[in-house]
């Protein structure tokens, strides 16, 4: 069983960035706009890294790119809906 793949480095970077982002998001002392900026950065990074990984594997399609974009949009909208009172 092969544990280390060619994407292991990308996964470590992605988990690290997302973990730091979630810690910043969960810190309620930050103003809403700062938390939203962190979220947008995280979602942009998630989308870019996903597209990059698929491009490395030569299996990138418009459907894959749209999936990453729509998942990011859904997460951003959920964050706005949950925090509507803080706007």
Backbone as CSV, one residue per row, in Angstrom:
resi,resn,N_x,N_y,N_z,CA_x,CA_y,CA_z,C_x,C_y,C_z
1,UNK,0.840,-1.181,0.000,0.000,0.000,0.000,0.879,1.236,0.000
2,UNK,0.650,2.088,-0.964,1.459,3.288,-1.101,0.784,4.437,-0.349
3,UNK,1.448,4.949,0.686,0.877,6.014,1.500,1.218,7.389,0.921
4,UNK,2.434,7.560,0.446,2.875,8.833,-0.104,2.561,8.839,-1.598
5,UNK,1.746,9.804,-2.012,1.419,9.951,-3.419,2.027,11.243,-3.939
6,UNK,1.857,11.499,-5.214,2.417,12.727,-5.767,1.649,13.963,-5.298
7,UNK,0.482,13.759,-4.677,-0.314,14.885,-4.189,-0.181,15.105,-2.687
8,UNK,0.630,14.317,-2.023,0.746,14.417,-0.567,1.159,15.818,-0.131
9,UNK,2.114,16.400,-0.812,2.555,17.760,-0.485,1.432,18.775,-0.633
10,UNK,0.644,18.634,-1.696,-0.486,19.549,-1.900,-1.524,19.392,-0.798
11,UNK,-1.771,18.159,-0.383,-2.746,17.924,0.688,-2.268,18.505,2.010
12,UNK,-0.987,18.387,2.300,-0.449,18.948,3.539,-0.578,20.467,3.536
13,UNK,-0.259,21.093,2.410,-0.390,22.552,2.298,-1.854,22.951,2.440
14,UNK,-2.748,22.240,1.765,-4.172,22.578,1.816,-4.724,22.445,3.235
15,UNK,-4.410,21.364,3.905,-4.901,21.166,5.274,-4.341,22.230,6.202
16,UNK,-3.079,22.589,6.029,-2.470,23.614,6.879,-3.142,24.966,6.704
17,UNK,-3.330,25.384,5.454,-3.951,26.688,5.190,-5.399,26.698,5.681
18,UNK,-6.138,25.634,5.421,-7.534,25.584,5.861,-7.639,25.537,7.385
19,UNK,-6.721,24.847,8.045,-6.745,24.787,9.515,-6.495,26.172,10.113
20,UNK,-5.511,26.884,9.601,-5.242,28.242,10.090,-6.444,29.138,9.806
21,UNK,-7.038,29.004,8.643,-8.217,29.801,8.294,-9.385,29.523,9.223
22,UNK,-9.623,28.256,9.539,-10.730,27.919,10.439,-10.492,28.453,11.848
23,UNK,-9.253,28.417,12.299,-8.946,28.985,13.617,-9.247,30.480,13.617
24,UNK,-8.875,31.168,12.546,-9.172,32.604,12.450,-10.669,32.856,12.355
25,UNK,-11.388,32.004,11.654,-12.840,32.176,11.532,-13.554,31.938,12.852
26,UNK,-13.075,30.986,13.611,-13.729,30.655,14.867,-13.430,31.656,15.978
27,UNK,-12.432,32.507,15.767,-12.119,33.538,16.747,-13.125,34.681,16.581
28,UNK,-14.093,34.740,17.462,-15.192,35.699,17.311,-14.800,37.131,17.639
29,UNK,-13.566,37.362,18.103,-13.169,38.729,18.422,-12.833,39.534,17.163
30,UNK,-12.633,38.845,16.033,-12.372,39.544,14.786,-13.671,40.119,14.231
31,UNK,-13.601,41.305,13.618,-14.805,41.853,12.984,-15.285,40.944,11.841
32,UNK,-16.556,41.063,11.527,-17.167,40.224,10.488,-16.424,40.355,9.162
33,UNK,-16.078,41.571,8.766,-15.446,41.780,7.451,-14.101,41.056,7.387
34,UNK,-13.347,41.055,8.491,-12.063,40.335,8.499,-12.282,38.833,8.372
35,UNK,-13.287,38.312,9.048,-13.590,36.889,8.936,-14.026,36.545,7.510
36,UNK,-14.812,37.427,6.889,-15.262,37.169,5.523,-14.081,37.190,4.545
37,UNK,-13.146,38.099,4.757,-11.957,38.153,3.901,-11.140,36.866,4.053
38,UNK,-10.993,36.374,5.277,-10.279,35.113,5.508,-11.004,33.983,4.791
39,UNK,-12.327,33.959,4.890,-13.108,32.911,4.230,-12.929,32.959,2.707
40,UNK,-12.984,34.153,2.137,-12.815,34.292,0.687,-11.421,33.819,0.265
41,UNK,-10.405,34.159,1.057,-9.050,33.680,0.766,-9.001,32.154,0.813
42,UNK,-9.592,31.560,1.841,-9.597,30.106,1.977,-10.304,29.446,0.798
43,UNK,-11.452,29.983,0.414,-12.217,29.384,-0.684,-11.492,29.565,-2.022
44,UNK,-10.860,30.702,-2.206,-10.075,30.916,-3.424,-8.910,29.948,-3.501
45,UNK,-8.253,29.751,-2.368,-7.140,28.815,-2.299,-7.614,27.389,-2.559
46,UNK,-8.747,27.017,-1.956,-9.317,25.683,-2.141,-9.628,25.446,-3.628
47,UNK,-10.240,26.425,-4.264,-10.594,26.302,-5.674,-9.347,26.219,-6.548
48,UNK,-8.394,27.113,-6.324,-7.177,27.137,-7.136,-6.374,25.849,-6.982
49,UNK,-6.245,25.377,-5.759,-5.473,24.158,-5.534,-6.173,22.940,-6.137
50,UNK,-7.498,22.895,-6.055,-8.246,21.795,-6.658,-8.103,21.768,-8.166
51,UNK,-8.218,22.930,-8.783,-8.067,23.020,-10.242,-6.636,22.654,-10.638
52,UNK,-5.657,23.139,-9.875,-4.261,22.829,-10.156,-4.004,21.320,-10.069
53,UNK,-4.562,20.684,-9.030,-4.365,19.239,-8.860,-4.967,18.457,-10.026
54,UNK,-6.162,18.861,-10.449,-6.786,18.175,-11.584,-6.010,18.436,-12.873
55,UNK,-5.449,19.624,-12.989,-4.667,19.923,-14.188,-3.389,19.076,-14.221
56,UNK,-2.787,18.856,-13.050,-1.589,18.004,-12.986,-1.900,16.586,-13.453
57,UNK,-3.115,16.117,-13.140,-3.513,14.762,-13.525,-4.085,14.697,-14.942
58,UNK,-4.169,15.827,-15.603,-4.706,15.909,-16.962,-6.155,15.429,-17.039
59,UNK,-6.923,15.653,-15.969,-8.342,15.287,-16.007,-9.228,16.493,-15.654
60,UNK,-8.777,17.667,-16.064,-9.544,18.872,-15.770,-10.588,19.087,-16.868
61,UNK,-11.793,19.384,-16.413,-12.900,19.657,-17.320,-13.670,20.852,-16.767
62,UNK,-14.455,21.467,-17.603,-15.265,22.601,-17.173,-16.163,22.207,-16.001
63,UNK,-16.672,20.994,-16.036,-17.542,20.488,-14.974,-16.816,20.478,-13.618
64,UNK,-15.555,20.100,-13.614,-14.758,20.057,-12.386,-14.537,21.476,-11.851
65,UNK,-14.175,22.394,-12.727,-13.940,23.786,-12.321,-15.218,24.392,-11.761
66,UNK,-16.334,24.172,-12.441,-17.611,24.709,-11.962,-18.000,24.103,-10.613
67,UNK,-17.687,22.845,-10.410,-17.985,22.210,-9.124,-17.230,22.898,-7.991
68,UNK,-15.940,23.156,-8.181,-15.165,23.855,-7.158,-15.714,25.257,-6.908
69,UNK,-16.071,25.957,-7.975,-16.609,27.316,-7.828,-17.949,27.292,-7.105
70,UNK,-18.841,26.381,-7.470,-20.162,26.331,-6.835,-20.081,25.905,-5.372
71,UNK,-19.208,24.973,-5.045,-19.027,24.586,-3.649,-18.542,25.787,-2.840
72,UNK,-17.596,26.541,-3.389,-17.099,27.735,-2.701,-18.193,28.777,-2.525
73,UNK,-19.013,28.973,-3.543,-20.110,29.932,-3.440,-21.138,29.510,-2.395
74,UNK,-21.438,28.237,-2.351,-22.396,27.738,-1.352,-21.863,27.969,0.064
75,UNK,-20.595,27.695,0.281,-20.002,27.908,1.602,-20.021,29.390,1.963
76,UNK,-19.687,30.267,1.012,-19.705,31.709,1.280,-21.129,32.178,1.597
77,UNK,-22.112,31.689,0.865,-23.505,32.076,1.133,-23.975,31.570,2.490
78,UNK,-23.598,30.353,2.851,-23.962,29.831,4.170,-23.331,30.668,5.281
79,UNK,-22.098,31.075,5.094,-21.434,31.926,6.079,-22.181,33.256,6.219
80,UNK,-22.595,33.830,5.095,-23.345,35.089,5.148,-24.704,34.908,5.812
81,UNK,-25.384,33.830,5.509,-26.702,33.579,6.093,-26.596,33.359,7.606
82,UNK,-25.606,32.596,8.026,-25.422,32.340,9.454,-25.064,33.616,10.202
83,UNK,-24.307,34.490,9.577,-23.818,35.699,10.234,-24.569,36.969,9.798
84,UNK,-25.787,36.841,9.314,-26.526,37.981,8.778,-26.703,39.083,9.834
85,UNK,-26.795,38.702,11.087,-26.991,39.683,12.144,-25.758,40.510,12.428
86,UNK,-24.600,40.056,11.982,-23.353,40.772,12.247,-22.977,41.745,11.155
87,UNK,-23.715,41.735,10.046,-23.359,42.586,8.895,-23.617,44.033,9.219
